[in-house]
Amino acid sequence: MGDVAFADPGTARAAPLLAVCAGYFMVILDVTIINVAVPVVGRELSASLTGIQWITDGYTLVFAGFLMTGGALGDRLGNRRVFSWGVTVFTVSSAACAFAPSAPFLVVARLVEGLGAALIVPGSLALLQQAYPAPAARSRAFGLWGSMAGIAASAGPLLGGLLVSTVGWRWVFLLNLPVGVACLLLTLRHVTRSPRQAARALDWPAQCAVVAAVALLTAALNEAGRRGWSDPAVVAGLGLAAAAVVAFTAREKLARSPALPPSMLRSPTMSGPAAVGLLFNFGFYGMVFIASLDFQRRRGLSALETGAALFPAVAMTMFASVLSGRLTRRTGDRPLVVSGMLLAALGLAGWAAAGADAPYPLLVAPMMAAGFGTSFALTGSTTTVMAASPPAYRGTASALFNTTRQIGSATGVALGGSLLAASDDYTTGLRTGMTIGALAYLTAAGIAWRCVPAKHPSGQPPG
């Protein structure tokens, strides 16, 4: 494949990138686009409060919980095959969501949609690793892949508000149909078949323990933002998640073919960037959540206006991903990850110093710094994880990296909501949340300095 001219989307060499990014964009967009639609959905389908919560959170729970299983299936059966299955399941379930006649039907369709997402994401990085073996092309591909997350997450409320206010909430899901069909056709036509590790067992007890741990943790974090950290349901969820982690660890010590080999977790170039991914998702999505509440509840902006207000962070994610993909050949990954985290920390620290009453123009630079820094660091973190993964475990490595990022997102949102709810005044909660986010970015910079490799002696980034 070599160095690919991404600027020409009509070339066959760009097709794998377009296919993978389209699939990933759908997955992340569906996390946030639904938020502005659920009040209307609840009214039209006569959904209870619990039903509305499951429409929003059920997708995230299944998505996060089954990522490791999706990665293991990709390694065993072939990443292209499992990715295509995921796109098919996601597209069909999106159609079911769009035509849902009742709230329970919509909840079930959203759960299936989350399963499709869990099959898409792990294979996406493995397919890019396969399609673009040259380090420079691979870094640019990973950079554009990473920018999809920031763009989709931040644009979701804006696009959702536009669709709900014009053509109706069902188009929030119908939007996925043409994207999913195009993604599947591009994948089947232009993405080569992936190697299969058919002899490798899936280790179902370990997979079940991972699903339980991640789903319970995500559910507990979601509820912590609403109920508080001392609520019995939250405490029980966290305790059960910890028990599932213990069960998983014990199982992996006994398994002949472990789902996640302990050697991978002991590798600094695997566990370090995964921790960085958790921390920068914690900081970025915590900021987006707090900012969204600030713009809508305190400043009185609509969903559309809030999406527009968050646009500076979105614009920076795309620019930063392209720039980092080009710079990594000269600098290696470590300087980009460290500098990105430091810049993002500076942005959130600046917002904390400005406070809740700062005029919007003063908040543009902090948002741009956080968006740019997060995306600037994502490329190098992704490249490091995938380069350190054994060929037989590329899907698993991708799943591990994305699972930690999902946990970081859920934690950032939960903590942000708790701080705003528990503070006596809005300014204290916002400043505390932004300060904690800045500290998370600083911690990520320190981990990256120790764990992300410096420039390869040959002059190329590792991988």
Buried (B, 14 or more C-beta within 10 A) or exposed (E): BEBBEBEEEEEEBBBBBBBBBBBBBBBBBBBBBBBBBBBBBBEEBEBEEEBBBBBBBBBBBBBBBBBBBBBBBBBBBBBBBBBBBBBBBBBBBBBBBBEBEEBEBBBBBBBBBBBBBBBBBBBBBBBBBBBBEBBBBBBBBBBBBBBBBBBBBBBBBBBBBBBBBEEBBBBBBBBBBEBBEBBBEBBEEBBEEBBBBEEBBBBEBBBBBBBBBBBBBBBBBBBBBBBEBEBEEBEEBBEBBEBBBEBBBEBBEEBEEBBBBEEBEEBBBBBBBBBBBBBBBBBBBBBBBBBBBBBBEBEEBBBBBBBBBBBBBBBBBBBBBBBBBBBBBEBBBBBBBBBBBBBBBBBBBBBBBBBBEBEEEEBEBBBBBBBBBBBBBBBBBBBBBBBBBBEBBBBBBBBBBBBBBBBBBBBBBBBBBBBBEEBEEBBBBBBBBBBBBBBBBBBBBEBBBEBBBEBBEEEBBBB
